[in-house]
Amino acid sequence: MASRVAWVLDEPAGTNERLARAYREELKSAEEAKMNGGSLFPRDHEEYLRVSALFKRVTAEIEAAFPGGWTENADQQRLLNGQALQGPEAGVVWLLEEYLSHTLERDVARGSYGYLSNLSHPTLYRIAGVWSTEEREGQAVPVLNVGLQDHDDQSKMAVAAFYEILAAVINYHGWPGQQHRALTEAIDRLLPGLLKAP
């Protein structure tokens, strides 16, 4: 989610581009809700009718804001006012490679996305990597391969991304930053050196 917010608020984009990006995200969400609602409920069910109406409302708002604004690029991506919706991997790779203050090389960003995805939607290699066995007194004994450092590294990546996106949202809206500064101090106490000095 952090990459989606960062993409909408990204500085080089002007007002119309940001609006198109926000609408792309809202439409994608409405499409997913309608698709899942159609799988879970009959077409005359109250919940399906609600998500279907939401999809129609968002579609109508987009047409009113950008009449005839849908086009396709050479890769046959659907564009709204020139804005293509990033896929989940592309969005996170962009966030890690270009947006955050501590950026990563492209391959490392892609590998980080894949690794974290495999933790939340486990694959056999990630599940098998949690445990191993070692022989003790002729017995195979399970040994945990995941330590505090593993959890610490994963937490740092998530905290850094959401912290910086929160800062972007605060700046975008012009909100006072006292609570954000308090959050910064708390993060610095718990995770020293994680945040880049302003």
LUMTOR-901164 format. One record per residue: x negated, y, z negated of N, C-alpha, C in turn. Coordinates in steps of 0.1 Angstrom, whole numbers, padded with zeros to 4 digits, always signed. Atoms other than C-alpha are relative to their C-alpha. Example, Ala and Ser with C-alpha at 12.3 -4.5 7.8 and 13.67 -1.06 7.14 Angstrom:
BEGIN
-0009-0012+0000-0123-0045-0078-0009+0012+0000+0009-0011+0000-0137-0011-0071+0008+0011-0008
//
This chain:
BEGIN
-0008-0012+0000+0000+0000+0000-0009+0013+0000+0009-0012+0000-0029+0024-0007-0004+0004+0014+0004-0004-0014-0040+0022+0029+0011+0007+0007-0012-0006-0007-0005+0031+0041+0001+0014-0004-0002-0014+0005-0003+0062+0019-0012+0008+0006+0012-0007-0005-0039+0072+0029+0002+0004+0015-0002-0002-0014-0030+0068+0066+0010+0011+0003-0010-0010-0002+0001+0090+0063-0006+0014-0003+0005-0012+0005-0018+0117+0044-0013+0004+0006+0014-0003-0005-0051+0116+0063-0001+0014+0006+0002-0014-0002-0064+0151+0067+0001+0004+0015+0000-0005-0014-0070+0153+0105+0014+0001+0006-0014+0000-0006-0033+0146+0112+0007+0013-0004-0009-0011+0002-0010+0176+0116+0013-0004-0006-0013+0003+0006+0025+0179+0102+0008-0010+0008-0008+0009-0008+0042+0162+0132-0006-0014+0000+0006+0013+0001+0017+0134+0131+0003-0007-0013-0003+0006+0013+0022+0129+0094+0014-0005-0001-0014+0003+0001+0059+0129+0098+0003-0013+0009-0001+0012-0008+0056+0103+0126-0005-0012-0007+0006+0012+0008+0034+0081+0105+0009-0004-0011-0010+0003+0011+0058+0084+0075+0012-0008+0006-0012+0007-0006+0087+0074+0098-0004-0014+0005+0004+0013-0004+0067+0045+0112+0000-0010-0012+0000+0008+0012+0062+0032+0077+0014-0003-0005-0013+0002+0005+0098+0038+0067+0008-0010+0010-0006+0008-0009+0110+0021+0099-0004-0015-0002+0005+0013+0002+0088-0009+0093+0006-0007-0012-0006+0004+0012+0101-0012+0058+0015-0004+0002-0014+0002-0003+0137-0010+0070+0002-0012+0009+0000+0012-0008+0130-0036+0097-0002-0013-0008+0002+0012+0008+0116-0060+0072+0011-0003-0009-0012+0002+0009+0145-0055+0048+0012-0006+0008-0011+0005-0008+0170-0061+0076-0003-0015+0005+0004+0013-0004+0151-0092+0089+0002-0010-0012-0001+0009+0012+0148-0107+0054+0015-0001-0005-0014+0001+0004+0184-0098+0046+0008-0009+0009-0007+0008-0009+0196-0115+0077-0003-0015-0002+0003+0014+0003+0178-0147+0066+0006-0004-0013-0005+0004+0014+0191-0146+0030+0015+0001-0001-0015-0002+0002+0227-0135+0035+0007-0001+0013-0009+0000-0012+0256-0139+0059+0001+0014+0005-0001-0013-0006+0261-0110+0083+0011+0009-0006-0011-0008+0006+0292-0098+0064-0003+0002-0015+0003-0001+0014+0275-0099+0030-0004+0015-0003+0002-0014+0004+0273-0065+0011-0015+0004+0002+0014-0004-0001+0235-0066+0009-0006+0000+0014+0004-0001-0014+0230-0074+0046+0005+0013+0006-0006-0012-0006+0254-0046+0055-0008+0012-0005+0008-0012+0006+0234-0022+0032-0013+0002+0008+0013-0001-0007+0200-0030+0048+0001+0003+0015-0003-0003-0014+0215-0030+0083+0003+0015+0002-0004-0015-0001+0230+0005+0077-0013+0008-0003+0012-0008+0002+0196+0017+0063-0009+0000+0013+0008+0000-0013+0178+0005+0095+0006+0009+0010-0007-0009-0010+0204+0023+0117-0002+0015-0004+0002-0014+0004+0200+0055+0096-0014+0005+0003+0014-0004-0002+0162+0055+0098-0002+0002+0015+0001-0001-0015+0164+0048+0136+0006+0013+0005-0006-0012-0004+0188+0077+0140-0008+0013-0004+0009-0011+0005+0166+0101+0119-0012+0002+0009+0012+0000-0008+0136+0092+0140+0004+0006+0014-0004-0005-0013+0155+0099+0173+0003+0015-0001-0003-0014+0001+0167+0132+0159-0013+0009-0002+0012-0007+0002+0132+0142+0148-0009+0000+0012+0009+0001-0012+0114+0130+0179+0008-0006+0011-0008+0005-0011+0139+0127+0208-0010-0005+0011+0008+0006-0011+0123+0104+0234-0015-0001-0004+0014+0000+0005+0092+0103+0212-0007-0014+0000+0006+0013+0000+0086+0065+0216-0007-0002+0014+0008+0003-0013+0059+0056+0242-0008-0013-0003+0009+0012+0002+0034+0027+0247-0014+0005+0005+0014-0002-0005-0004+0029+0250-0004-0011+0009+0005+0010-0010-0026+0009+0273+0000-0014-0006+0000+0013+0007-0027-0019+0247+0015-0005-0003-0015+0003+0001+0012-0020+0248+0004+0001-0015-0005-0003+0013+0014-0007+0212+0011+0010+0001-0011-0009+0000+0046+0011+0204-0005+0012-0008+0004-0013+0006+0038+0048+0196+0011+0009-0003-0010-0011+0003+0059+0074+0179-0008+0013-0001+0008-0013+0000+0046+0109+0187-0015-0003+0000+0014+0004-0001+0013+0092+0196-0006-0008-0011+0004+0007+0012+0011+0073+0163+0003-0015+0000-0001+0015+0000+0005+0035+0163+0000-0004-0014+0000+0006+0013+0014+0016+0132-0012-0010-0002+0011+0009+0002-0017-0001+0118+0006-0013-0007-0002+0013+0007-0015-0038+0108-0006+0000-0014+0006+0001+0014-0023-0048+0072-0015+0000+0000+0015+0001+0001-0059-0058+0079-0006+0013+0005+0005-0012-0006-0066-0028+0102+0001+0012-0010-0002-0011+0010-0052-0004+0075-0010-0001-0011+0009+0001+0011-0073-0018+0047-0014+0001+0004+0014-0001-0005-0105-0021+0068-0003+0015+0002+0002-0014-0002-0100+0016+0078-0002+0007-0014+0001-0006+0014-0095+0026+0041-0013-0003-0006+0013+0004+0006-0126+0007+0030-0012+0005+0008+0011-0004-0008-0147+0017+0059-0002+0015+0002+0001-0014-0004-0138+0053+0065+0006+0010-0011-0008-0009+0008-0115+0068+0038-0005+0002-0014+0004-0001+0014-0127+0060+0003-0014+0007-0001+0013-0007+0002-0157+0079-0012-0011-0010+0000+0010+0011-0001-0176+0046-0016+0004-0009+0012-0005+0008-0011-0172+0032+0019-0009-0013+0002+0006+0012-0002-0182-0002+0031-0003-0002+0015+0002+0003-0015-0196-0015+0065+0012-0007+0005-0012+0006-0005-0169-0027+0088+0001-0015-0003-0001+0014+0002-0177-0064+0085+0002-0003-0015-0002+0002+0014-0179-0061+0047+0015+0004-0004-0014-0004+0002-0145-0042+0047+0009-0011+0004-0008+0010-0005-0130-0069+0068-0001-0013-0009+0001+0012+0009-0144-0097+0046+0006+0003-0013-0006-0003+0013-0132-0079+0015+0015-0001+0001-0014+0001-0002-0097-0077+0029+0004-0015+0001-0003+0014-0001-0098-0114+0038-0001-0007-0013+0002+0006+0014-0112-0124+0004+0011+0003-0009-0011-0003+0009-0086-0105-0015+0014-0006+0005-0012+0007-0005-0058-0118+0008+0000-0014-0004+0001+0014+0003-0070-0153+0001+0002-0002-0015-0003+0001+0015-0068-0146-0037+0015+0001-0002-0014-0002+0003-0032-0134-0035+0009-0010+0008-0007+0011-0008-0021-0160-0008-0011-0011+0001+0011+0009+0001-0045-0188-0018-0001-0010+0012+0003+0010-0010-0062-0209+0008-0008-0011-0008+0007+0011+0007-0079-0242-0001-0014+0004-0005+0014-0003+0004-0114-0227-0001+0000+0009-0013+0000-0008+0012-0104-0201-0027+0004-0008-0013-0004+0008+0011-0086-0226-0049-0011-0009-0004+0011+0009+0003-0114-0251-0046-0012+0007-0007+0011-0008+0006-0139-0223-0055+0002+0004-0014-0002-0004+0014-0123-0217-0089-0006-0010-0009+0005+0010+0009-0134-0250-0103-0011-0009+0007+0009+0011-0005-0163-0275-0098-0001-0010-0011+0003+0010+0010-0174-0305-0117-0015-0002-0002+0014+0004+0003-0206-0314-0134+0000-0012-0009+0001+0012+0008-0217-0346-0149-0006+0003-0014+0005-0001+0013-0221-0347-0186+0002-0013-0007-0001+0014+0007-0229-0380-0204+0008-0010+0008-0007+0009-0009-0217-0399-0174+0014+0003+0004-0014-0004-0003-0184-0380-0171+0000+0012+0008-0002-0012-0008-0173-0356-0145+0009+0010-0008-0007-0010+0009-0163-0324-0165+0003+0012+0009-0003-0012-0007-0145-0295-0149-0007+0012-0005+0007-0012+0004-0163-0262-0149+0006+0011+0007-0006-0012-0006-0147-0228-0143-0011+0008+0007+0010-0008-0008-0166-0209-0115+0004+0014+0000-0004-0013-0001-0147-0177-0120-0003+0007-0014+0003-0007+0013-0161-0153-0147+0005+0014-0001-0005-0014+0002-0155-0119-0160-0005+0009+0011+0005-0009-0010-0177-0103-0134+0009-0001+0013-0009+0001-0012-0154-0117-0106+0013+0008-0002-0012-0008+0003-0123-0102-0123-0004+0015+0000+0004-0013+0001-0143-0070-0129-0001+0006+0014+0002-0005-0014-0153-0066-0092+0014+0002+0007-0013-0002-0007-0117-0072-0080+0008+0011-0006-0007-0012+0007-0103-0047-0106-0006+0013+0005+0006-0012-0005-0128-0021-0095+0004+0004+0014-0004-0003-0013-0118-0024-0059+0014+0006+0000-0014-0004+0001-0081-0020-0067+0001+0014-0007-0001-0012+0007-0086+0008-0092-0006+0012+0008+0006-0010-0008-0109+0028-0069+0009+0005+0011-0009-0003-0011-0085+0026-0040+0012+0008-0005-0012-0007+0005-0054+0036-0060-0003+0013-0006+0004-0013+0006-0072+0063-0079-0002+0011+0011+0003-0010-0011-0084+0080-0047+0013+0004+0007-0013-0003-0007-0049+0077-0031+0008+0009-0009-0008-0009+0009-0033+0092-0062-0005+0014+0001+0006-0013-0002-0057+0121-0059+0004+0007+0013-0005-0006-0013-0047+0126-0022+0014+0004-0001-0014-0004+0002-0010+0126-0032+0001+0012-0008+0000-0012+0009-0016+0151-0060-0004+0012+0008+0005-0012-0008-0036+0174-0036+0010+0004+0010-0009-0002-0011-0011+0170-0008+0012+0009-0006-0012-0007+0006+0018+0182-0031-0004+0012-0008+0004-0012+0007-0003+0208-0049+0004-0001-0015-0003+0002+0014+0005+0193-0083-0012+0004-0009+0011-0002+0010-0015+0203-0114-0008-0013-0003+0009+0012+0001-0044+0179-0120-0004-0004-0014+0004+0003+0013-0046+0178-0158+0001-0015-0003-0002+0014+0003-0032+0143-0161-0010-0009+0008+0010+0008-0008-0054+0131-0132-0014+0001-0006+0014-0001+0007-0085+0145-0150+0000-0009-0012+0000+0009+0011-0074+0126-0181-0002-0015+0004+0002+0014-0006-0071+0094-0160-0014-0002+0004+0014+0001-0004-0105+0101-0145-0009-0003-0012+0009+0002+0012-0121+0103-0180+0002-0014-0005-0003+0014+0006-0103+0071-0191-0007-0011+0009+0007+0010-0009-0116+0052-0160-0015+0001-0002+0015-0001+0002-0151+0066-0165-0004-0007-0013+0003+0007+0013-0150+0052-0201+0000-0015+0002-0002+0014-0002-0138+0018-0190-0009-0006+0011+0007+0005-0011-0156+0015-0157-0010+0010+0004+0009-0011-0003-0186+0038-0158-0007-0002+0014+0007+0000-0013-0201+0047-0124+0009-0004+0011-0009+0004-0011-0171+0035-0104+0004+0012+0009-0005-0011-0008-0159+0069-0094-0011+0009+0004+0011-0009-0005-0180+0092-0073+0002+0013-0006-0001-0013+0006-0188+0125-0089+0006+0010+0010-0005-0010-0010-0168+0154-0073-0010+0009+0005
//
